[in-house]
């Protein structure tokens, strides 16, 4: 694995009291790996609206690259998988409220998110991209100041677009975003490049990509609650093994058509 995430963070807190010279410390919670082993199942969350990474098929099953990766990691830990779909803009809050045990939903690793959760991975990399209709006349980032920009609510692209001062409209997921672009209710959309290109190609939607956007590659990671180094290490070890033994490539080829690590 060429890119490796340092997923273990240390936080030391102590409070000293002048009266009686007492020093107290908060009790340390047990690592969740042992609890999950007892339960035998890991609940993993995603939006269910981000094809081909995670989506609901015609059998009402949540499938895609993300659930396949999460399920294989859990299998290697000797655990079953339960998939939970939830709105993306509240997905971290749900994790912190113990509604599920991990987020395996193409979440970009950012310093801001890293303040409240720990990450395993990255398990793939992609880039920000801007798409429009071929006949829109929009060919440069310099033209975006006066157009309607569509993004998914709660994604890093929303924050980025608003920081540029663009006129932003938010939507629940990629399928709705693509529909709004196709119907002309937005002029451009901002999204991860891989997911958008694959989804539009799959549905036969014509598009043009704005070529002069300057952006770095970023990694998608698995988010877990802070303070669980044993769980993080076990999941990272399973992910690394998948990448080494060819399982990761097989999953990526099935759902994405290429190795995207």
C-alpha positions in Angstrom: 0.0 0.0 0.0 1.7 3.2 -1.2 -0.3 5.6 0.9 -0.8 4.8 4.5 -2.9 6.6 7.0 -1.7 7.1 10.6 -5.0 6.3 12.2 -4.0 6.1 15.9 -4.2 9.3 17.9 -3.3 9.9 21.5 -5.1 12.2 23.8 -4.0 12.7 27.4 -6.2 14.7 29.8 -5.7 15.4 33.4 -7.3 17.8 35.8 -5.6 19.2 38.9 -7.5 20.7 41.8 -5.8 23.1 44.2 -7.9 22.1 47.1 -6.4 19.1 48.9 -3.9 18.8 46.0 -6.1 16.1 44.4 -5.6 15.0 40.8 -8.5 13.3 39.0 -8.8 11.6 35.6 -11.8 10.5 33.6 -12.3 6.8 33.4 -11.0 5.2 30.2 -13.6 3.4 28.1 -12.9 -0.1 26.9 -11.9 -0.5 23.3 -14.9 -1.4 21.2 -13.3 -4.3 19.4 -14.0 -6.6 22.3 -17.6 -5.5 22.4 -18.1 -6.1 18.7 -16.6 -9.5 19.0 -19.1 -10.3 21.7 -22.0 -9.0 19.6 -20.7 -10.7 16.4 -21.8 -7.9 14.1 -20.6 -4.5 12.9 -23.1 -1.9 11.9 -21.7 0.1 9.0 -23.3 3.3 7.7 -23.5 5.0 4.3 -25.9 7.1 2.4 -27.1 4.5 0.0 -27.2 7.2 -2.7 -23.7 7.2 -4.1 -23.5 4.8 -7.0 -21.4 2.8 -7.8 -19.9 3.1 -4.3 -23.1 2.5 -2.4 -26.7 2.4 -3.7 -29.9 0.5 -3.4 -30.5 -2.1 -6.2 -33.8 -3.3 -7.7 -34.0 -6.0 -5.0 -33.9 -3.2 -2.3 -30.4 -4.3 -1.2 -27.6 -1.9 -0.4 -24.7 -2.8 -2.7 -21.6 -1.3 -4.2 -17.9 -0.9 -3.6 -18.3 0.5 0.0 -20.4 -2.3 1.4 -18.3 -4.9 -0.3 -15.1 -3.4 1.3 -16.7 -3.1 4.7 -18.2 -6.6 4.6 -14.8 -8.1 3.7 -13.0 -6.3 6.5 -15.6 -7.5 9.0 -15.4 -11.0 7.6 -11.7 -11.1 8.3 -12.4 -10.0 11.8 -14.8 -12.9 12.2 -17.8 -10.6 12.3 -21.1 -10.2 10.4 -22.1 -6.9 8.7 -25.3 -4.9 9.1 -25.7 -2.0 6.7 -27.4 1.2 7.8 -28.4 3.9 5.4 -28.7 7.5 6.7 -28.6 11.1 5.5 -25.1 12.1 4.7 -25.2 15.5 6.5 -25.9 13.8 9.8 -23.8 10.7 9.4 -21.0 11.6 11.8 -23.5 12.6 14.4 -25.1 9.2 14.1 -21.7 7.5 14.6 -21.1 9.6 17.8 -24.6 8.7 19.0 -23.8 5.0 18.7 -26.4 4.4 16.0 -23.8 2.4 14.1 -20.2 1.3 14.6 -18.4 2.7 11.5 -18.9 4.8 8.4 -17.9 3.0 5.2 -19.4 5.5 2.8 -16.7 7.1 0.7 -16.0 9.7 3.4 -13.1 12.1 2.5 -10.5 12.2 5.2 -10.1 15.8 6.4 -8.4 17.5 9.3 -11.7 18.8 10.5 -13.4 15.4 10.6 -10.2 13.9 12.2 -10.9 16.1 15.2 -14.0 14.1 16.1 -13.5 10.6 14.6 -10.6 8.3 13.8 -10.0 7.0 10.3 -8.9 3.7 8.9 -7.4 3.8 5.4 -7.6 5.5 3.0 -9.2 2.7 1.0 -9.3 4.6 -2.2 -8.3 8.0 -3.7 -10.1 10.3 -6.0 -10.2 14.0 -7.0 -12.8 16.9 -6.9 -14.2 17.5 -10.4 -16.8 19.9 -11.9 -19.2 18.7 -14.6 -21.6 20.4 -16.9 -23.6 19.7 -20.1 -21.6 19.5 -23.3 -23.6 22.4 -24.8 -23.6 24.7 -21.7 -20.9 27.0 -22.9 -19.1 26.6 -19.5 -15.5 25.6 -20.1 -13.6 27.3 -17.2 -13.7 27.7 -13.5 -13.5 31.4 -14.1 -17.1 31.3 -15.4 -18.6 29.7 -12.3 -19.3 33.0 -10.4 -22.6 33.6 -12.2 -24.0 30.0 -12.6 -25.9 27.6 -10.4 -23.7 25.0 -8.7 -25.1 21.7 -7.4 -23.5 19.7 -4.6 -24.5 17.0 -2.2 -25.5 18.2 1.2 -22.8 17.7 3.9 -20.0 16.7 1.5 -16.7 18.5 1.5 -17.6 19.9 -2.0 -20.4 21.9 -0.4 -18.0 23.7 1.9 -15.5 24.2 -0.9 -18.1 25.6 -3.3 -19.5 28.0 -0.7 -16.0 29.2 0.2 -15.5 30.2 -3.5 -18.6 32.4 -3.2 -20.6 30.3 -5.7 -24.4 30.2 -5.8 -24.9 26.7 -4.3 -27.9 24.4 -4.3 -27.7 21.2 -2.2 -29.1 17.8 -2.8 -29.5 14.5 -1.0 -27.2 12.3 -3.1 -25.5 11.8 -6.5 -28.6 10.5 -8.4 -30.6 13.6 -7.5 -27.6 15.7 -8.4 -27.3 14.2 -11.8 -31.0 14.6 -12.4 -30.9 18.3 -11.6 -28.0 18.8 -14.0 -29.7 16.9 -16.7 -32.9 18.9 -16.2 -31.1 22.2 -16.3 -31.9 23.2 -12.7 -28.2 23.6 -12.0 -25.5 24.6 -14.5 -22.7 22.5 -13.0 -22.2 20.0 -10.3 -19.2 19.4 -8.1 -18.4 15.8 -7.0 -15.8 13.2 -6.7 -14.6 12.5 -10.2 -14.7 8.7 -10.2 -18.3 8.3 -8.8 -19.8 11.0 -11.1 -18.1 9.8 -14.3 -19.1 6.2 -13.7 -22.7 7.1 -12.7 -23.2 9.3 -15.8 -21.6 6.8 -18.1 -23.8 4.0 -16.7 -27.0 6.0 -17.3 -25.9 7.4 -20.7 -25.9 11.0 -19.5 -23.7 13.2 -21.6 -21.3 15.5 -19.8 -18.3 17.7 -20.1 -15.7 18.2 -17.3 -14.2 21.5 -16.5 -10.5 21.0 -17.3 -8.8 23.9 -15.5 -9.8 23.0 -12.0 -6.7 22.7 -9.8 -7.2 20.1 -7.1 -5.2 17.5 -5.2 -6.1 13.8 -4.8 -7.8 13.0 -1.5 -8.4 9.7 0.3 -11.6 8.1 1.5 -11.4 6.5 4.9 -13.5 4.4 7.3 -14.6 6.5 10.2 -14.9 5.0 13.7 -15.3 6.6 17.1 -12.2 8.0 18.8 -10.4 6.0 21.5 -10.4 2.6 19.9 -6.9 1.8 18.8 -7.4 -2.0 18.9 -10.4 -1.7 16.5 -8.6 0.7 14.3 -5.5 -1.5 14.1 -7.5 -4.7 13.4 -9.5 -3.0 10.6 -6.3 -1.5 9.1 -4.6 -4.9 9.2 -7.5 -6.5 7.4 -7.6 -3.7 4.8 -3.9 -4.0 4.2 -4.2 -7.8 3.8 -7.0 -7.3 1.2 -4.8 -5.0 -0.8 -1.9 -7.4 -0.6 -3.7 -10.6 -1.5 -5.7 -9.4 -4.5 -9.1 -9.2 -2.8 -9.2 -5.4 -3.0 -8.4 -5.4 -6.7 -11.1 -8.0 -7.4 -13.8 -5.9 -5.5 -12.6 -2.7 -7.2 -12.8 -4.3 -10.7 -16.3 -5.6 -10.0 -17.8 -2.3 -8.9 -15.5 0.4 -10.3 -13.7 -1.3 -13.2 -10.2 -0.4 -12.0 -7.9 -0.4 -9.0 -8.5 3.0 -7.3 -6.3 2.7 -4.2 
